[in-house]
Amino acid sequence: MANIKILVGTVYGNAQDVAEMCRENLVAAGHEVSLLRQATIDEVVVDETEILLVCTSTTGQGEIPDSLLLLYCQLQDKQPDLKHVKYGLISLGDSSYDTYAEAGWLMDELFQKMEMQRIGEPLLIDACETLTPNEPAENWLVGWADSIASK
Ligand SMILES: Cc1cc2nc3c(=O)[nH]c(=O)nc-3n(C[C@H](O)[C@H](O)[C@H](O)COP(=O)(O)O)c2cc1C
């Protein structure tokens, strides 16, 4: 079973709700899970970190919400060695914006640059298509949790 840290980027609470559902289901599957809102580099760059699950919305014009921005800037700045850490990505957005789900892609781009290994395909949740983001997230999480188990 893995040590998983869920990194939450939210403005209005949708991504937080999705993150809490993920935490409950992953804990039920036997993982050790912490949910970090306003995460800092010191909470992430610790020996026990094995897997990160980014769960973020996009705000402004393609921006990362404040609750995740500090970590993004710190990682971008310091580029610590997290090559051994794997990650997954849930990105909430609204496809009526040109900058659809951009915050998730910014996190993905940074993690790829840091040579971290992504588990599974990113999940994009479009506010134009669903008012209940937990539903697609719960389905996606089943496959993601299986992928963790087989790593
Ligand atoms: C002011 C504002 C700006 C937004 N900007 C974007 C954007 O640039 N790209 C995008 O894909 N979605 C954008 N969205 C949509 C949100 O990402 C989406 O509604 C999401 O579900 C909100 O999640 P949250 O409650 O966790 O913040 C924006 C929403 C608002 C209200």
The ligand as a Tripos MOL2 file, in Angstrom:
@<TRIPOS>MOLECULE
LIG
   31    33     1     0     0
SMALL
NO_CHARGES

@<TRIPOS>ATOM
      1 C1        -13.7340   33.2840  -12.4250 C.3       1 LIG1
      2 C2        -13.5800   31.9120  -13.0350 C.ar      1 LIG1
      3 C3        -12.5470   31.6780  -13.9170 C.ar      1 LIG1
      4 C4        -12.3950   30.4080  -14.5080 C.ar      1 LIG1
      5 N1        -11.3790   30.2000  -15.4170 N.ar      1 LIG1
      6 C5        -11.2690   29.0090  -16.0280 C.ar      1 LIG1
      7 C6        -10.2590   28.7860  -17.0160 C.ar      1 LIG1
      8 O1         -9.4440   29.6410  -17.3510 O.2       1 LIG1
      9 N2        -10.1960   27.5370  -17.5860 N.ar      1 LIG1
     10 C7        -11.0410   26.5330  -17.2540 C.ar      1 LIG1
     11 O2        -10.9250   25.4450  -17.8060 O.2       1 LIG1
     12 N3        -12.0150   26.7230  -16.3160 N.ar      1 LIG1
     13 C8        -12.1550   27.9320  -15.7100 C.ar      1 LIG1
     14 N4        -13.1270   28.1150  -14.7550 N.ar      1 LIG1
     15 C9        -14.0250   26.9930  -14.4200 C.3       1 LIG1
     16 C10       -13.6230   26.2760  -13.1260 C.3       1 LIG1
     17 O3        -12.3340   25.6880  -13.2360 O.3       1 LIG1
     18 C11       -14.6460   25.1630  -12.8480 C.3       1 LIG1
     19 O4        -15.9030   25.7500  -12.6290 O.3       1 LIG1
     20 C12       -14.2760   24.2930  -11.6710 C.3       1 LIG1
     21 O5        -15.2220   23.2560  -11.5180 O.3       1 LIG1
     22 C13       -14.2060   25.0920  -10.3690 C.3       1 LIG1
     23 O6        -13.6780   24.2560   -9.3750 O.3       1 LIG1
     24 P1        -13.3790   24.8050   -7.8770 P.3       1 LIG1
     25 O7        -14.7400   24.9540   -7.2370 O.co2     1 LIG1
     26 O8        -12.6020   23.7140   -7.2390 O.co2     1 LIG1
     27 O9        -12.6280   26.0610   -7.9910 O.co2     1 LIG1
     28 C14       -13.2970   29.3690  -14.1830 C.ar      1 LIG1
     29 C15       -14.3550   29.6170  -13.2830 C.ar      1 LIG1
     30 C16       -14.5050   30.8710  -12.7330 C.ar      1 LIG1
     31 C17       -15.6730   31.1280  -11.8040 C.3       1 LIG1
@<TRIPOS>BOND
     1     1     2 1
     2     2     3 ar
     3     2    30 ar
     4     3     4 ar
     5     4     5 ar
     6     4    28 ar
     7     5     6 ar
     8     6     7 ar
     9     6    13 1
    10     7     8 2
    11     7     9 ar
    12     9    10 ar
    13    10    11 2
    14    10    12 ar
    15    12    13 ar
    16    13    14 ar
    17    14    15 1
    18    14    28 ar
    19    15    16 1
    20    16    17 1
    21    16    18 1
    22    18    19 1
    23    18    20 1
    24    20    21 1
    25    20    22 1
    26    22    23 1
    27    23    24 1
    28    24    25 2
    29    24    26 1
    30    24    27 1
    31    28    29 ar
    32    29    30 ar
    33    30    31 1
@<TRIPOS>SUBSTRUCTURE
     1 LIG1         1 GROUP 0 **** ****
